[in-house]
């Protein structure tokens, strides 16, 4: 039974990885989408001040 659960969770995580963030935000009622339009894959480095502000003031509050 546990093996089936691991497979199920692996599939769900894989699907979430490939779904657009906008769709995930729409599906999760309490989700907040933060877009980093001035950076590519390294938002924490390319938009460091904004990233840290969102992390500490919005997410970790």
mmCIF file of the N, C-alpha and C atoms, coordinates in Angstrom:
data_MODEL
# 
_entry.id   MODEL 
# 
loop_
_atom_site.group_PDB 
_atom_site.id 
_atom_site.type_symbol 
_atom_site.label_atom_id 
_atom_site.label_alt_id 
_atom_site.label_comp_id 
_atom_site.label_asym_id 
_atom_site.label_entity_id 
_atom_site.label_seq_id 
_atom_site.pdbx_PDB_ins_code 
_atom_site.Cartn_x 
_atom_site.Cartn_y 
_atom_site.Cartn_z 
_atom_site.occupancy 
_atom_site.B_iso_or_equiv 
_atom_site.pdbx_formal_charge 
_atom_site.auth_seq_id 
_atom_site.auth_comp_id 
_atom_site.auth_asym_id 
_atom_site.auth_atom_id 
_atom_site.pdbx_PDB_model_num 
ATOM 1   N N  . UNK A 1 1  ? 0.822  -1.207 0.000   1.00 0.00 ? 1  UNK A N  1 
ATOM 2   C CA . UNK A 1 1  ? 0.000  0.000  0.000   1.00 0.00 ? 1  UNK A CA 1 
ATOM 3   C C  . UNK A 1 1  ? 0.858  1.260  0.000   1.00 0.00 ? 1  UNK A C  1 
ATOM 4   N N  . UNK A 1 2  ? 1.935  1.274  0.773   1.00 0.00 ? 2  UNK A N  1 
ATOM 5   C CA . UNK A 1 2  ? 2.781  2.459  0.841   1.00 0.00 ? 2  UNK A CA 1 
ATOM 6   C C  . UNK A 1 2  ? 3.471  2.745  -0.483  1.00 0.00 ? 2  UNK A C  1 
ATOM 7   N N  . UNK A 1 3  ? 3.817  1.696  -1.210  1.00 0.00 ? 3  UNK A N  1 
ATOM 8   C CA . UNK A 1 3  ? 4.459  1.886  -2.517  1.00 0.00 ? 3  UNK A CA 1 
ATOM 9   C C  . UNK A 1 3  ? 3.505  2.600  -3.467  1.00 0.00 ? 3  UNK A C  1 
ATOM 10  N N  . UNK A 1 4  ? 2.239  2.230  -3.418  1.00 0.00 ? 4  UNK A N  1 
ATOM 11  C CA . UNK A 1 4  ? 1.243  2.891  -4.261  1.00 0.00 ? 4  UNK A CA 1 
ATOM 12  C C  . UNK A 1 4  ? 1.090  4.365  -3.897  1.00 0.00 ? 4  UNK A C  1 
ATOM 13  N N  . UNK A 1 5  ? 1.163  4.659  -2.609  1.00 0.00 ? 5  UNK A N  1 
ATOM 14  C CA . UNK A 1 5  ? 1.056  6.036  -2.149  1.00 0.00 ? 5  UNK A CA 1 
ATOM 15  C C  . UNK A 1 5  ? 2.251  6.849  -2.620  1.00 0.00 ? 5  UNK A C  1 
ATOM 16  N N  . UNK A 1 6  ? 3.430  6.262  -2.589  1.00 0.00 ? 6  UNK A N  1 
ATOM 17  C CA . UNK A 1 6  ? 4.633  6.954  -3.063  1.00 0.00 ? 6  UNK A CA 1 
ATOM 18  C C  . UNK A 1 6  ? 4.525  7.254  -4.551  1.00 0.00 ? 6  UNK A C  1 
ATOM 19  N N  . UNK A 1 7  ? 4.019  6.307  -5.305  1.00 0.00 ? 7  UNK A N  1 
ATOM 20  C CA . UNK A 1 7  ? 3.833  6.523  -6.749  1.00 0.00 ? 7  UNK A CA 1 
ATOM 21  C C  . UNK A 1 7  ? 2.822  7.637  -6.977  1.00 0.00 ? 7  UNK A C  1 
ATOM 22  N N  . UNK A 1 8  ? 1.736  7.607  -6.231  1.00 0.00 ? 8  UNK A N  1 
ATOM 23  C CA . UNK A 1 8  ? 0.702  8.634  -6.352  1.00 0.00 ? 8  UNK A CA 1 
ATOM 24  C C  . UNK A 1 8  ? 1.276  10.020 -6.067  1.00 0.00 ? 8  UNK A C  1 
ATOM 25  N N  . UNK A 1 9  ? 2.002  10.163 -4.963  1.00 0.00 ? 9  UNK A N  1 
ATOM 26  C CA . UNK A 1 9  ? 2.598  11.446 -4.617  1.00 0.00 ? 9  UNK A CA 1 
ATOM 27  C C  . UNK A 1 9  ? 3.627  11.882 -5.653  1.00 0.00 ? 9  UNK A C  1 
ATOM 28  N N  . UNK A 1 10 ? 4.372  10.951 -6.184  1.00 0.00 ? 10 UNK A N  1 
ATOM 29  C CA . UNK A 1 10 ? 5.355  11.284 -7.222  1.00 0.00 ? 10 UNK A CA 1 
ATOM 30  C C  . UNK A 1 10 ? 4.668  11.836 -8.464  1.00 0.00 ? 10 UNK A C  1 
ATOM 31  N N  . UNK A 1 11 ? 3.550  11.237 -8.831  1.00 0.00 ? 11 UNK A N  1 
ATOM 32  C CA . UNK A 1 11 ? 2.804  11.714 -9.998  1.00 0.00 ? 11 UNK A CA 1 
ATOM 33  C C  . UNK A 1 11 ? 2.245  13.105 -9.736  1.00 0.00 ? 11 UNK A C  1 
ATOM 34  N N  . UNK A 1 12 ? 1.675  13.319 -8.563  1.00 0.00 ? 12 UNK A N  1 
ATOM 35  C CA . UNK A 1 12 ? 1.107  14.630 -8.222  1.00 0.00 ? 12 UNK A CA 1 
ATOM 36  C C  . UNK A 1 12 ? 2.193  15.701 -8.237  1.00 0.00 ? 12 UNK A C  1 
ATOM 37  N N  . UNK A 1 13 ? 3.330  15.422 -7.628  1.00 0.00 ? 13 UNK A N  1 
ATOM 38  C CA . UNK A 1 13 ? 4.427  16.395 -7.601  1.00 0.00 ? 13 UNK A CA 1 
ATOM 39  C C  . UNK A 1 13 ? 4.924  16.685 -9.011  1.00 0.00 ? 13 UNK A C  1 
ATOM 40  N N  . UNK A 1 14 ? 5.029  15.664 -9.834  1.00 0.00 ? 14 UNK A N  1 
ATOM 41  C CA . UNK A 1 14 ? 5.461  15.866 -11.222 1.00 0.00 ? 14 UNK A CA 1 
ATOM 42  C C  . UNK A 1 14 ? 4.472  16.729 -11.979 1.00 0.00 ? 14 UNK A C  1 
ATOM 43  N N  . UNK A 1 15 ? 3.187  16.477 -11.804 1.00 0.00 ? 15 UNK A N  1 
ATOM 44  C CA . UNK A 1 15 ? 2.173  17.287 -12.479 1.00 0.00 ? 15 UNK A CA 1 
ATOM 45  C C  . UNK A 1 15 ? 2.224  18.741 -12.014 1.00 0.00 ? 15 UNK A C  1 
ATOM 46  N N  . UNK A 1 16 ? 2.381  18.955 -10.719 1.00 0.00 ? 16 UNK A N  1 
ATOM 47  C CA . UNK A 1 16 ? 2.464  20.318 -10.201 1.00 0.00 ? 16 UNK A CA 1 
ATOM 48  C C  . UNK A 1 16 ? 3.680  21.046 -10.746 1.00 0.00 ? 16 UNK A C  1 
ATOM 49  N N  . UNK A 1 17 ? 4.764  20.304 -10.962 1.00 0.00 ? 17 UNK A N  1 
ATOM 50  C CA . UNK A 1 17 ? 5.986  20.906 -11.488 1.00 0.00 ? 17 UNK A CA 1 
ATOM 51  C C  . UNK A 1 17 ? 5.767  21.446 -12.893 1.00 0.00 ? 17 UNK A C  1 
ATOM 52  N N  . UNK A 1 18 ? 4.946  20.785 -13.681 1.00 0.00 ? 18 UNK A N  1 
ATOM 53  C CA . UNK A 1 18 ? 4.750  21.180 -15.065 1.00 0.00 ? 18 UNK A CA 1 
ATOM 54  C C  . UNK A 1 18 ? 3.536  22.071 -15.297 1.00 0.00 ? 18 UNK A C  1 
ATOM 55  N N  . UNK A 1 19 ? 2.685  22.227 -14.306 1.00 0.00 ? 19 UNK A N  1 
ATOM 56  C CA . UNK A 1 19 ? 1.535  23.116 -14.463 1.00 0.00 ? 19 UNK A CA 1 
ATOM 57  C C  . UNK A 1 19 ? 1.986  24.569 -14.353 1.00 0.00 ? 19 UNK A C  1 
ATOM 58  N N  . UNK A 1 20 ? 1.364  25.466 -15.098 1.00 0.00 ? 20 UNK A N  1 
ATOM 59  C CA . UNK A 1 20 ? 1.699  26.886 -14.960 1.00 0.00 ? 20 UNK A CA 1 
ATOM 60  C C  . UNK A 1 20 ? 1.348  27.387 -13.555 1.00 0.00 ? 20 UNK A C  1 
ATOM 61  N N  . UNK A 1 21 ? 2.175  28.263 -13.035 1.00 0.00 ? 21 UNK A N  1 
ATOM 62  C CA . UNK A 1 21 ? 1.963  28.796 -11.685 1.00 0.00 ? 21 UNK A CA 1 
ATOM 63  C C  . UNK A 1 21 ? 0.624  29.507 -11.576 1.00 0.00 ? 21 UNK A C  1 
ATOM 64  N N  . UNK A 1 22 ? 0.192  30.147 -12.649 1.00 0.00 ? 22 UNK A N  1 
ATOM 65  C CA . UNK A 1 22 ? -1.094 30.846 -12.607 1.00 0.00 ? 22 UNK A CA 1 
ATOM 66  C C  . UNK A 1 22 ? -2.249 29.872 -12.391 1.00 0.00 ? 22 UNK A C  1 
ATOM 67  N N  . UNK A 1 23 ? -2.167 28.702 -13.006 1.00 0.00 ? 23 UNK A N  1 
ATOM 68  C CA . UNK A 1 23 ? -3.209 27.690 -12.836 1.00 0.00 ? 23 UNK A CA 1 
ATOM 69  C C  . UNK A 1 23 ? -3.195 27.135 -11.411 1.00 0.00 ? 23 UNK A C  1 
ATOM 70  N N  . UNK A 1 24 ? -2.008 26.880 -10.878 1.00 0.00 ? 24 UNK A N  1 
ATOM 71  C CA . UNK A 1 24 ? -1.900 26.379 -9.505  1.00 0.00 ? 24 UNK A CA 1 
ATOM 72  C C  . UNK A 1 24 ? -2.487 27.404 -8.534  1.00 0.00 ? 24 UNK A C  1 
ATOM 73  N N  . UNK A 1 25 ? -2.185 28.676 -8.743  1.00 0.00 ? 25 UNK A N  1 
ATOM 74  C CA . UNK A 1 25 ? -2.715 29.732 -7.873  1.00 0.00 ? 25 UNK A CA 1 
ATOM 75  C C  . UNK A 1 25 ? -4.238 29.793 -7.941  1.00 0.00 ? 25 UNK A C  1 
ATOM 76  N N  . UNK A 1 26 ? -4.796 29.538 -9.116  1.00 0.00 ? 26 UNK A N  1 
ATOM 77  C CA . UNK A 1 26 ? -6.258 29.531 -9.252  1.00 0.00 ? 26 UNK A CA 1 
ATOM 78  C C  . UNK A 1 26 ? -6.885 28.324 -8.558  1.00 0.00 ? 26 UNK A C  1 
ATOM 79  N N  . UNK A 1 27 ? -6.184 27.189 -8.581  1.00 0.00 ? 27 UNK A N  1 
ATOM 80  C CA . UNK A 1 27 ? -6.719 25.962 -7.989  1.00 0.00 ? 27 UNK A CA 1 
ATOM 81  C C  . UNK A 1 27 ? -6.626 25.950 -6.469  1.00 0.00 ? 27 UNK A C  1 
ATOM 82  N N  . UNK A 1 28 ? -5.663 26.662 -5.920  1.00 0.00 ? 28 UNK A N  1 
ATOM 83  C CA . UNK A 1 28 ? -5.481 26.696 -4.468  1.00 0.00 ? 28 UNK A CA 1 
ATOM 84  C C  . UNK A 1 28 ? -6.047 28.002 -3.925  1.00 0.00 ? 28 UNK A C  1 
ATOM 85  N N  . UNK A 1 29 ? -7.148 27.954 -3.194  1.00 0.00 ? 29 UNK A N  1 
ATOM 86  C CA . UNK A 1 29 ? -7.855 29.166 -2.782  1.00 0.00 ? 29 UNK A CA 1 
ATOM 87  C C  . UNK A 1 29 ? -7.035 30.112 -1.905  1.00 0.00 ? 29 UNK A C  1 
ATOM 88  N N  . UNK A 1 30 ? -6.103 29.603 -1.118  1.00 0.00 ? 30 UNK A N  1 
ATOM 89  C CA . UNK A 1 30 ? -5.328 30.470 -0.234  1.00 0.00 ? 30 UNK A CA 1 
ATOM 90  C C  . UNK A 1 30 ? -3.956 30.822 -0.812  1.00 0.00 ? 30 UNK A C  1 
ATOM 91  N N  . UNK A 1 31 ? -3.722 30.481 -2.051  1.00 0.00 ? 31 UNK A N  1 
ATOM 92  C CA . UNK A 1 31 ? -2.423 30.730 -2.676  1.00 0.00 ? 31 UNK A CA 1 
ATOM 93  C C  . UNK A 1 31 ? -2.276 32.188 -3.075  1.00 0.00 ? 31 UNK A C  1 
ATOM 94  N N  . UNK A 1 32 ? -1.044 32.649 -3.041  1.00 0.00 ? 32 UNK A N  1 
ATOM 95  C CA . UNK A 1 32 ? -0.685 33.967 -3.537  1.00 0.00 ? 32 UNK A CA 1 
ATOM 96  C C  . UNK A 1 32 ? 0.436  33.779 -4.542  1.00 0.00 ? 32 UNK A C  1 
ATOM 97  N N  . UNK A 1 33 ? 0.282  34.360 -5.704  1.00 0.00 ? 33 UNK A N  1 
ATOM 98  C CA . UNK A 1 33 ? 1.284  34.227 -6.751  1.00 0.00 ? 33 UNK A CA 1 
ATOM 99  C C  . UNK A 1 33 ? 2.140  35.485 -6.787  1.00 0.00 ? 33 UNK A C  1 
ATOM 100 N N  . UNK A 1 34 ? 3.441  35.321 -6.653  1.00 0.00 ? 34 UNK A N  1 
ATOM 101 C CA . UNK A 1 34 ? 4.393  36.412 -6.767  1.00 0.00 ? 34 UNK A CA 1 
ATOM 102 C C  . UNK A 1 34 ? 5.176  36.211 -8.057  1.00 0.00 ? 34 UNK A C  1 
ATOM 103 N N  . UNK A 1 35 ? 5.086  37.163 -8.957  1.00 0.00 ? 35 UNK A N  1 
ATOM 104 C CA . UNK A 1 35 ? 5.780  37.050 -10.238 1.00 0.00 ? 35 UNK A CA 1 
ATOM 105 C C  . UNK A 1 35 ? 7.042  37.906 -10.227 1.00 0.00 ? 35 UNK A C  1 
ATOM 106 N N  . UNK A 1 36 ? 8.129  37.312 -10.688 1.00 0.00 ? 36 UNK A N  1 
ATOM 107 C CA . UNK A 1 36 ? 9.401  38.010 -10.812 1.00 0.00 ? 36 UNK A CA 1 
ATOM 108 C C  . UNK A 1 36 ? 9.682  38.176 -12.299 1.00 0.00 ? 36 UNK A C  1 
ATOM 109 N N  . UNK A 1 37 ? 9.215  39.275 -12.851 1.00 0.00 ? 37 UNK A N  1 
ATOM 110 C CA . UNK A 1 37 ? 9.283  39.471 -14.296 1.00 0.00 ? 37 UNK A CA 1 
ATOM 111 C C  . UNK A 1 37 ? 10.634 39.973 -14.783 1.00 0.00 ? 37 UNK A C  1 
ATOM 112 N N  . UNK A 1 38 ? 11.463 40.473 -13.879 1.00 0.00 ? 38 UNK A N  1 
ATOM 113 C CA . UNK A 1 38 ? 12.761 41.012 -14.284 1.00 0.00 ? 38 UNK A CA 1 
ATOM 114 C C  . UNK A 1 38 ? 13.888 39.994 -14.157 1.00 0.00 ? 38 UNK A C  1 
ATOM 115 N N  . UNK A 1 39 ? 13.552 38.775 -13.786 1.00 0.00 ? 39 UNK A N  1 
ATOM 116 C CA . UNK A 1 39 ? 14.593 37.766 -13.613 1.00 0.00 ? 39 UNK A CA 1 
ATOM 117 C C  . UNK A 1 39 ? 14.197 36.466 -14.300 1.00 0.00 ? 39 UNK A C  1 
ATOM 118 N N  . UNK A 1 40 ? 15.181 35.608 -14.441 1.00 0.00 ? 40 UNK A N  1 
ATOM 119 C CA . UNK A 1 40 ? 14.943 34.312 -15.067 1.00 0.00 ? 40 UNK A CA 1 
ATOM 120 C C  . UNK A 1 40 ? 14.782 33.244 -14.009 1.00 0.00 ? 40 UNK A C  1 
ATOM 121 N N  . UNK A 1 41 ? 15.732 32.342 -13.930 1.00 0.00 ? 41 UNK A N  1 
ATOM 122 C CA . UNK A 1 41 ? 15.661 31.225 -12.989 1.00 0.00 ? 41 UNK A CA 1 
ATOM 123 C C  . UNK A 1 41 ? 16.235 31.566 -11.619 1.00 0.00 ? 41 UNK A C  1 
ATOM 124 N N  . UNK A 1 42 ? 16.878 32.699 -11.483 1.00 0.00 ? 42 UNK A N  1 
ATOM 125 C CA . UNK A 1 42 ? 17.557 33.035 -10.229 1.00 0.00 ? 42 UNK A CA 1 
ATOM 126 C C  . UNK A 1 42 ? 16.965 34.284 -9.590  1.00 0.00 ? 42 UNK A C  1 
ATOM 127 N N  . UNK A 1 43 ? 15.683 34.260 -9.334  1.00 0.00 ? 43 UNK A N  1 
ATOM 128 C CA . UNK A 1 43 ? 15.012 35.430 -8.760  1.00 0.00 ? 43 UNK A CA 1 
ATOM 129 C C  . UNK A 1 43 ? 15.630 35.836 -7.432  1.00 0.00 ? 43 UNK A C  1 
ATOM 130 N N  . UNK A 1 44 ? 16.081 34.867 -6.644  1.00 0.00 ? 44 UNK A N  1 
ATOM 131 C CA . UNK A 1 44 ? 16.666 35.182 -5.340  1.00 0.00 ? 44 UNK A CA 1 
ATOM 132 C C  . UNK A 1 44 ? 17.992 35.936 -5.474  1.00 0.00 ? 44 UNK A C  1 
ATOM 133 N N  . UNK A 1 45 ? 18.606 35.886 -6.652  1.00 0.00 ? 45 UNK A N  1 
ATOM 134 C CA . UNK A 1 45 ? 19.847 36.621 -6.886  1.00 0.00 ? 45 UNK A CA 1 
ATOM 135 C C  . UNK A 1 45 ? 19.613 37.857 -7.760  1.00 0.00 ? 45 UNK A C  1 
ATOM 136 N N  . UNK A 1 46 ? 18.773 37.730 -8.750  1.00 0.00 ? 46 UNK A N  1 
ATOM 137 C CA . UNK A 1 46 ? 18.568 38.818 -9.703  1.00 0.00 ? 46 UNK A CA 1 
ATOM 138 C C  . UNK A 1 46 ? 17.640 39.911 -9.181  1.00 0.00 ? 46 UNK A C  1 
ATOM 139 N N  . UNK A 1 47 ? 16.715 39.548 -8.317  1.00 0.00 ? 47 UNK A N  1 
ATOM 140 C CA . UNK A 1 47 ? 15.814 40.520 -7.675  1.00 0.00 ? 47 UNK A CA 1 
ATOM 141 C C  . UNK A 1 47 ? 15.877 40.289 -6.167  1.00 0.00 ? 47 UNK A C  1 
ATOM 142 N N  . UNK A 1 48 ? 17.074 40.347 -5.645  1.00 0.00 ? 48 UNK A N  1 
ATOM 143 C CA . UNK A 1 48 ? 17.337 39.952 -4.260  1.00 0.00 ? 48 UNK A CA 1 
ATOM 144 C C  . UNK A 1 48 ? 16.510 40.728 -3.232  1.00 0.00 ? 48 UNK A C  1 
ATOM 145 N N  . UNK A 1 49 ? 16.454 42.048 -3.361  1.00 0.00 ? 49 UNK A N  1 
ATOM 146 C CA . UNK A 1 49 ? 15.716 42.852 -2.369  1.00 0.00 ? 49 UNK A CA 1 
ATOM 147 C C  . UNK A 1 49 ? 14.229 42.504 -2.371  1.00 0.00 ? 49 UNK A C  1 
ATOM 148 N N  . UNK A 1 50 ? 13.652 42.419 -3.549  1.00 0.00 ? 50 UNK A N  1 
ATOM 149 C CA . UNK A 1 50 ? 12.222 42.089 -3.643  1.00 0.00 ? 50 UNK A CA 1 
ATOM 150 C C  . UNK A 1 50 ? 11.959 40.670 -3.150  1.00 0.00 ? 50 UNK A C  1 
ATOM 151 N N  . UNK A 1 51 ? 12.808 39.733 -3.549  1.00 0.00 ? 51 UNK A N  1 
ATOM 152 C CA . UNK A 1 51 ? 12.664 38.347 -3.127  1.00 0.00 ? 51 UNK A CA 1 
ATOM 153 C C  . UNK A 1 51 ? 12.707 38.240 -1.604  1.00 0.00 ? 51 UNK A C  1 
ATOM 154 N N  . UNK A 1 52 ? 13.689 38.882 -0.982  1.00 0.00 ? 52 UNK A N  1 
ATOM 155 C CA . UNK A 1 52 ? 13.813 38.817 0.482   1.00 0.00 ? 52 UNK A CA 1 
ATOM 156 C C  . UNK A 1 52 ? 12.641 39.492 1.177   1.00 0.00 ? 52 UNK A C  1 
ATOM 157 N N  . UNK A 1 53 ? 12.161 40.611 0.617   1.00 0.00 ? 53 UNK A N  1 
ATOM 158 C CA . UNK A 1 53 ? 11.012 41.284 1.221   1.00 0.00 ? 53 UNK A CA 1 
ATOM 159 C C  . UNK A 1 53 ? 9.794  40.368 1.197   1.00 0.00 ? 53 UNK A C  1 
ATOM 160 N N  . UNK A 1 54 ? 9.541  39.757 0.058   1.00 0.00 ? 54 UNK A N  1 
ATOM 161 C CA . UNK A 1 54 ? 8.398  38.846 -0.053  1.00 0.00 ? 54 UNK A CA 1 
ATOM 162 C C  . UNK A 1 54 ? 8.576  37.650 0.872   1.00 0.00 ? 54 UNK A C  1 
ATOM 163 N N  . UNK A 1 55 ? 9.769  37.097 0.902   1.00 0.00 ? 55 UNK A N  1 
ATOM 164 C CA . UNK A 1 55 ? 10.027 35.932 1.744   1.00 0.00 ? 55 UNK A CA 1 
ATOM 165 C C  . UNK A 1 55 ? 9.788  36.237 3.213   1.00 0.00 ? 55 UNK A C  1 
ATOM 166 N N  . UNK A 1 56 ? 10.356 37.328 3.693   1.00 0.00 ? 56 UNK A N  1 
ATOM 167 C CA . UNK A 1 56 ? 10.281 37.597 5.125   1.00 0.00 ? 56 UNK A CA 1 
ATOM 168 C C  . UNK A 1 56 ? 9.009  38.326 5.559   1.00 0.00 ? 56 UNK A C  1 
ATOM 169 N N  . UNK A 1 57 ? 8.449  39.157 4.694   1.00 0.00 ? 57 UNK A N  1 
ATOM 170 C CA . UNK A 1 57 ? 7.255  39.920 5.090   1.00 0.00 ? 57 UNK A CA 1 
ATOM 171 C C  . UNK A 1 57 ? 5.949  39.232 4.723   1.00 0.00 ? 57 UNK A C  1 
ATOM 172 N N  . UNK A 1 58 ? 5.952  38.428 3.696   1.00 0.00 ? 58 UNK A N  1 
ATOM 173 C CA . UNK A 1 58 ? 4.714  37.807 3.237   1.00 0.00 ? 58 UNK A CA 1 
ATOM 174 C C  . UNK A 1 58 ? 4.623  36.317 3.582   1.00 0.00 ? 58 UNK A C  1 
ATOM 175 N N  . UNK A 1 59 ? 5.687  35.602 3.326   1.00 0.00 ? 59 UNK A N  1 
ATOM 176 C CA . UNK A 1 59 ? 5.641  34.144 3.479   1.00 0.00 ? 59 UNK A CA 1 
ATOM 177 C C  . UNK A 1 59 ? 5.939  33.712 4.905   1.00 0.00 ? 59 UNK A C  1 
ATOM 178 N N  . UNK A 1 60 ? 6.942  34.286 5.513   1.00 0.00 ? 60 UNK A N  1 
ATOM 179 C CA . UNK A 1 60 ? 7.368  33.850 6.851   1.00 0.00 ? 60 UNK A CA 1 
ATOM 180 C C  . UNK A 1 60 ? 6.756  34.680 7.976   1.00 0.00 ? 60 UNK A C  1 
ATOM 181 N N  . UNK A 1 61 ? 5.702  35.420 7.681   1.00 0.00 ? 61 UNK A N  1 
ATOM 182 C CA . UNK A 1 61 ? 5.100  36.257 8.730   1.00 0.00 ? 61 UNK A CA 1 
ATOM 183 C C  . UNK A 1 61 ? 4.333  35.441 9.739   1.00 0.00 ? 61 UNK A C  1 
# 
